[in-house]
């Protein structure tokens, strides 16, 4: 891209300006999402997972007491409900602060998504393809904007950490892990810290949600195959070592006694049916999620991807085969819930399919751009678009069309618009006041008291319901009772 002269010394490329503008847009759009987080509170099974660490910290248990409490929480969940030992342990640690600073969890998810996607595209376009760093960052920022604004289940990504910490952060771990493996494969000098970090992430992913664990296991096999094909024994040993941590953790998670307990509550599918339905539903999702804002993202990304691919010493010979293979690979994420529960997953799982969708279409577009540049055209058709004046005009036009697409979908359904309206209307303030009033009753009650509460009169649509019942023996009620050390909690309508 042509550089823009600023003063006499500093030159800023057009791609850098695009990155700055997109970063500002992302920041502005994130403000109402984060503001809403300051009104969010622990809900549903948050209290069950937070309780052991919260009490350990409250009673002065110290660091080791907190770690022990988190480990006991993970062990209990492993035995009685699900094998995801690593994610349960990490989520439980948030009990140190989550009661009073629950909003930190929203920042963790938002920051995790932002960093992981930027890190991946920087790895592919800058580290692997030696393109300007601003190219990958620009694509990543625009993708993140779309991810956050149109995520199907906002509550389960932003405002319910027992769900988002398990799935959305699990997705972030997986993306970072994959980017590290790519960097290890291409690096001439292998850094021990990168291997250690990748092994730690392997344990976290393998002991986390099965969707990310299975997908990363497939990616791990691919990295092993690449190392074998390249006859790189040193890289092969590195990939095998990292993969071993992943596979062992995944197996430990799979054989958990708690999985049998949970499986008894649902109906499973046959393996063949699960695989078929995985492909069918993911292709269906692609059709549903590809609308005007997503088309604008693809058009916006093409010049950057094309300019990168045309200089890469790679043939890009099989675009159809790679596209089909990519769809099958990404579809495998749906297989675990379809096999285990005969369903595509809850909202929190669908959210990470949605994030993966962007990675799929952009990486496929990169390969197709490479095929076009190496086999169809000899002169670059995108140069006219990324020249200074044409580039600025094209970027402004893309943003304008993107906004039009947002109105077409329904701007009131976008994360920023919905949270901003809830704050302006006073709904968030009302929710926070009613919730805090209920918590005050619980905190002021004694261990032999039965607390009666009206609950929340109206919850924002993007908040996960608190889940209280008129039945004092309902598990949500009992979870909150254990957390606040009261005898009973009854919802009075």
PAGU-972527 format. One line per 3 residues: number of its first residue (from 1); their letters; for each residue y, x negated, z negated of C-alpha. Coordinates in pm, whole numbers. Layout:
BEGIN
NUM) a) Y:X:Z  ...
//
This chain:
BEGIN
1) xxx) 0:0:0  350:-113:71  542:-239:-228
4) xxx) 866:-82:-345  1148:-321:-433  1298:-261:-777
7) xxx) 1600:-479:-841  1559:-830:-703  1241:-951:-863
10) xxx) 1003:-672:-956  782:-511:-694  589:-195:-770
13) xxx) 320:-75:-532  310:287:-429  -35:321:-587
16) xxx) 110:201:-918  387:460:-896  122:726:-829
19) xxx) -64:610:-1142  252:631:-1352  335:981:-1228
22) xxx) -21:1105:-1287  -27:947:-1634  295:1130:-1722
25) xxx) 153:1457:-1588  -166:1407:-1788  33:1335:-2103
28) xxx) 248:1646:-2061  -52:1867:-1991  -234:1722:-2293
31) xxx) 48:1804:-2536  -34:2177:-2586  -407:2097:-2604
34) xxx) -342:1849:-2884  -93:2080:-3056  -362:2347:-3067
37) xxx) -593:2091:-3226  -361:2069:-3528  -433:2438:-3585
40) xxx) -811:2404:-3551  -1044:2388:-3847  -1417:2320:-3907
43) xxx) -1631:2614:-3796  -1985:2740:-3785  -2240:2460:-3841
46) xxx) -1965:2199:-3884  -1986:2266:-4257  -2360:2202:-4263
49) xxx) -2334:1864:-4094  -2013:1759:-4271  -2124:1858:-4621
52) xxx) -2333:1552:-4726  -2073:1293:-4624  -1783:1504:-4749
55) xxx) -1938:1526:-5094  -2029:1157:-5096  -1670:1063:-5014
58) xxx) -1528:1318:-5258  -1745:1189:-5541  -1650:828:-5478
61) xxx) -1977:722:-5322  -1812:439:-5131  -1909:312:-4785
64) xxx) -2279:280:-4860  -2287:622:-5021  -2126:772:-4710
67) xxx) -2368:592:-4477  -2664:705:-4688  -2543:1066:-4683
70) xxx) -2502:1058:-4303  -2850:907:-4266  -3001:1177:-4487
73) xxx) -2827:1443:-4280  -2973:1293:-3960  -3318:1264:-4117
76) xxx) -3311:1625:-4234  -3206:1747:-3890  -3476:1528:-3733
79) xxx) -3744:1688:-3947  -3627:2049:-3938  -3438:2118:-3616
82) xxx) -3384:1852:-3349  -3455:1486:-3278  -3101:1379:-3195
85) xxx) -3082:1132:-3484  -2802:904:-3360  -2552:1173:-3267
88) xxx) -2621:1368:-3585  -2554:1051:-3787  -2226:981:-3604
91) xxx) -2107:1342:-3626  -2189:1356:-3996  -1964:1056:-4059
94) xxx) -1662:1267:-3961  -1713:1450:-4290  -1494:1176:-4441
97) xxx) -1185:1331:-4282  -1277:1647:-4090  -1192:1901:-4360
100) xxx) -822:1810:-4362  -790:1622:-4033  -1016:1809:-3796
103) xxx) -770:1751:-3512  -882:1387:-3496  -1203:1507:-3332
106) xxx) -1010:1659:-3042  -834:1327:-2991  -1170:1149:-2995
109) xxx) -1305:1371:-2718  -985:1359:-2513  -956:983:-2554
112) xxx) -1325:932:-2482  -1312:1128:-2156  -996:953:-2043
115) xxx) -1116:602:-2121  -1471:644:-1989  -1371:788:-1650
118) xxx) -1097:528:-1598  -1337:252:-1705  -1600:367:-1455
121) xxx) -1367:392:-1156  -1201:64:-1245  -1546:-92:-1256
124) xxx) -1650:41:-915  -1328:-4:-719  -1177:-307:-891
127) xxx) -1464:-510:-1038  -1726:-439:-772  -1513:-387:-461
130) xxx) -1221:-614:-559  -962:-350:-475  -631:-301:-651
133) xxx) -684:-176:-1004  -432:103:-945  -659:262:-680
136) xxx) -938:340:-923  -700:440:-1201  -515:682:-973
139) xxx) -837:860:-872  -958:866:-1233  -634:1014:-1367
142) xxx) -631:1295:-1111  -998:1364:-1183  -935:1374:-1559
145) xxx) -649:1619:-1511  -886:1852:-1325  -1165:1801:-1578
148) xxx) -949:1893:-1876  -763:2181:-1717  -1060:2365:-1567
151) xxx) -1342:2282:-1809  -1552:2601:-1830  -1589:2618:-2210
154) xxx) -1275:2482:-2376  -1382:2565:-2730  -1701:2366:-2701
157) xxx) -1525:2060:-2561  -1203:2044:-2762  -1229:2246:-3082
160) xxx) -1587:2248:-3209  -1705:1898:-3288  -2066:1983:-3369
163) xxx) -2089:2079:-3001  -1844:1840:-2835  -1948:1540:-3043
166) xxx) -2304:1597:-2932  -2239:1664:-2562  -1888:1570:-2445
169) xxx) -1882:1245:-2641  -2243:1189:-2535  -2122:1210:-2176
172) xxx) -1851:954:-2255  -2106:716:-2407  -2321:751:-2095
175) xxx) -2035:680:-1854  -1922:374:-2048  -2282:253:-2073
178) xxx) -2333:287:-1697  -2008:103:-1622  -2114:-183:-1850
181) xxx) -2449:-208:-1671  -2272:-225:-1336  -2048:-504:-1465
184) xxx) -2349:-692:-1596  -2524:-660:-1259  -2233:-807:-1065
187) xxx) -2112:-1068:-1313  -2193:-1434:-1259  -2164:-1507:-1629
190) xxx) -2331:-1263:-1865  -2148:-1204:-2192  -2363:-1150:-2499
193) xxx) -2113:-901:-2643  -2158:-679:-2334  -2536:-679:-2377
196) xxx) -2507:-600:-2747  -2263:-317:-2683  -2487:-177:-2409
199) xxx) -2789:-189:-2643  -2597:-7:-2917  -2491:259:-2668
202) xxx) -2852:283:-2551  -2960:377:-2904  -2677:630:-2936
205) xxx) -2755:787:-2597  -3133:781:-2640  -3099:949:-2978
208) xxx) -2838:1193:-2854  -2847:1496:-2628  -3147:1508:-2394
211) xxx) -2933:1576:-2088  -2752:1242:-2109  -3061:1059:-2235
214) xxx) -3273:1163:-1937  -2996:1095:-1687  -2932:746:-1828
217) xxx) -3304:675:-1830  -3307:741:-1456  -3003:518:-1408
220) xxx) -3174:247:-1614  -3474:255:-1380  -3238:222:-1083
223) xxx) -3071:-86:-1234  -3415:-241:-1291  -3510:-173:-928
226) xxx) -3183:-325:-806  -3250:-639:-1009  -3601:-666:-862
229) xxx) -3479:-615:-505  -3212:-882:-554  -3473:-1121:-699
232) xxx) -3245:-1180:-995  -3480:-1258:-1282  -3203:-1313:-1535
235) xxx) -3042:-975:-1464  -3384:-813:-1465  -3450:-933:-1820
238) xxx) -3108:-805:-1926  -3167:-461:-1771  -3515:-441:-1920
241) xxx) -3384:-529:-2266  -3109:-268:-2254  -3346:-9:-2110
244) xxx) -3602:-77:-2382  -3352:28:-2650  -3278:343:-2452
247) xxx) -3641:437:-2383  -3760:375:-2740  -3471:576:-2886
250) xxx) -3537:857:-2640  -3907:865:-2730  -3827:866:-3102
253) xxx) -3598:1162:-3039  -3855:1348:-2829  -4137:1323:-3085
256) xxx) -3924:1458:-3372  -4101:1726:-3581  -3785:1933:-3567
259) xxx) -3822:1980:-3193  -4137:2186:-3252  -3951:2400:-3504
262) xxx) -3675:2473:-3256  -3914:2516:-2963  -4086:2797:-3154
265) xxx) -3765:3001:-3133  -3734:2984:-2751  -3940:3030:-2435
268) xxx) -4010:2728:-2216  -4057:2696:-1838  -4314:2506:-1636
271) xxx) -4209:2153:-1525  -4209:2245:-1154  -4002:2557:-1214
274) xxx) -3758:2359:-1430  -3706:2096:-1158  -3655:2357:-887
277) xxx) -3412:2559:-1095  -3222:2241:-1186  -3147:2166:-822
280) xxx) -3072:2529:-739  -2829:2577:-1028  -2649:2246:-981
283) xxx) -2592:2316:-611  -2470:2660:-715  -2231:2499:-963
286) xxx) -2094:2271:-690  -2008:2578:-482  -1848:2757:-777
289) xxx) -1646:2460:-898  -1517:2336:-562  -1192:2526:-520
292) xxx) -847:2434:-392  -749:2200:-680  -1079:2015:-637
295) xxx) -1031:1994:-259  -688:1845:-321  -847:1583:-546
298) xxx) -1095:1490:-272  -821:1469:-8  -601:1267:-245
301) xxx) -885:1025:-322  -998:969:37  -733:712:145
304) xxx) -796:506:-169  -1173:524:-125  -1155:454:248
307) xxx) -930:147:209  -1167:17:-55  -1489:86:136
310) xxx) -1372:-61:466  -1336:-407:313  -1671:-400:134
313) xxx) -1953:-605:286  -2202:-319:278  -2346:-112:562
316) xxx) -2323:244:417  -2596:343:661  -2750:649:498
319) xxx) -2479:906:401  -2708:1211:419  -2989:1045:226
322) xxx) -2750:918:-42  -2583:1259:-72  -2915:1438:-116
325) xxx) -3037:1172:-358  -2718:1196:-563  -2746:1573:-589
328) xxx) -3108:1544:-703  -3017:1276:-955  -2730:1472:-1106
331) xxx) -2936:1793:-1098  -3187:1633:-1333  -2937:1685:-1615
334) xxx) -3025:2054:-1612  -3400:1993:-1638  -3432:1940:-2018
337) xxx) -3281:2278:-2123  -3453:2461:-1838  -3789:2314:-1934
340) xxx) -3745:2354:-2310  -3553:2682:-2328  -3572:2844:-1981
343) xxx) -3193:2831:-1953  -2936:2596:-1802  -2790:2525:-2143
346) xxx) -2510:2645:-2365  -2143:2612:-2281  -2120:2262:-2426
349) xxx) -2395:2147:-2189  -2239:2316:-1890  -1917:2130:-1970
352) xxx) -2085:1794:-1918  -2242:1919:-1593  -1886:1998:-1494
355) xxx) -1763:1649:-1576  -2060:1501:-1390  -1975:1712:-1088
358) xxx) -1653:1516:-1041  -1835:1184:-1060  -2092:1310:-808
361) xxx) -1847:1434:-546  -1614:1133:-575  -1894:876:-558
364) xxx) -2051:1061:-265  -1712:1072:-96  -1682:696:-145
367) xxx) -2013:638:32  -1921:875:316  -1583:701:350
370) xxx) -1770:372:378  -1995:515:648  -1694:644:841
373) xxx) -1509:312:816  -1812:103:917  -1971:325:1184
376) xxx) -1730:583:1324  -1384:428:1357  -1258:77:1419
379) xxx) -897:120:1315  -804:262:978  -697:628:1005
382) xxx) -543:630:657  -283:358:700  -20:607:812
385) xxx) -83:812:497  -40:528:251  266:366:398
388) xxx) 562:391:165  750:697:294  446:878:427
391) xxx) 259:802:107  528:949:-115  547:1260:101
394) xxx) 168:1296:104  147:1257:-273  419:1516:-338
397) xxx) 252:1752:-92  -84:1705:-266  68:1788:-604
400) xxx) 241:2095:-460  -81:2224:-304  -265:2150:-627
403) xxx) -17:2367:-818  -65:2644:-563  -438:2615:-617
406) xxx) -387:2646:-992  -201:2972:-944  -476:3090:-712
409) xxx) -742:3031:-977  -520:3177:-1249  -282:2942:-1421
412) xxx) -324:3134:-1747  -687:3018:-1756  -593:2649:-1751
415) xxx) -635:2465:-2080  -270:2365:-2111  -133:2707:-2021
418) xxx) -372:2896:-2248  -306:2674:-2549  69:2673:-2486
421) xxx) 76:3054:-2474  -126:3079:-2795  123:2855:-2972
424) xxx) 430:3031:-2835  294:3377:-2920  227:3277:-3278
427) xxx) -147:3328:-3246  -225:2970:-3348  8:2990:-3647
430) xxx) -154:3316:-3758  -504:3173:-3719  -415:2864:-3922
433) xxx) -252:3070:-4201  -545:3311:-4233  -798:3031:-4222
436) xxx) -615:2824:-4485  -588:3133:-4708  -965:3175:-4690
439) xxx) -1020:2806:-4771  -785:2830:-5068  -997:3112:-5211
442) xxx) -1307:2897:-5176  -1145:2590:-5329  -1017:2786:-5627
445) xxx) -1351:2954:-5692  -1609:2830:-5940  -1977:2752:-5881
448) xxx) -2082:3095:-6013  -1823:3293:-5813  -1887:3514:-5512
451) xxx) -1587:3495:-5281  -1480:3789:-5067  -1269:3720:-4760
454) xxx) -1125:3917:-4472  -1196:3626:-4244  -984:3578:-3934
457) xxx) -827:3888:-3782  -781:3735:-3438  -914:3407:-3301
460) xxx) -776:3228:-2993  -1017:3253:-2702  -1039:2875:-2675
463) xxx) -1151:2838:-3038  -1517:2869:-3125  -1568:3165:-3358
466) xxx) -1599:3078:-3725  -1921:3281:-3737  -1901:3442:-4082
469) xxx) -2114:3748:-4148  -2109:4044:-4386  -2454:3924:-4487
472) xxx) -2400:3666:-4767  -2737:3509:-4679  -2634:3434:-4322
475) xxx) -2664:3061:-4251  -2291:3013:-4176  -2196:3177:-4506
478) xxx) -2449:2966:-4691  -2324:2649:-4521  -1969:2711:-4636
481) xxx) -2090:2798:-4987  -2274:2466:-5011  -1969:2280:-4883
484) xxx) -1729:2435:-5136  -1980:2470:-5422  -1956:2846:-5468
487) xxx) -2236:3095:-5531  -2166:3330:-5241  -1929:3417:-4959
490) xxx) -1899:3770:-4824  -1700:3885:-4523  -1517:4212:-4595
493) x) -1386:4394:-4289
//
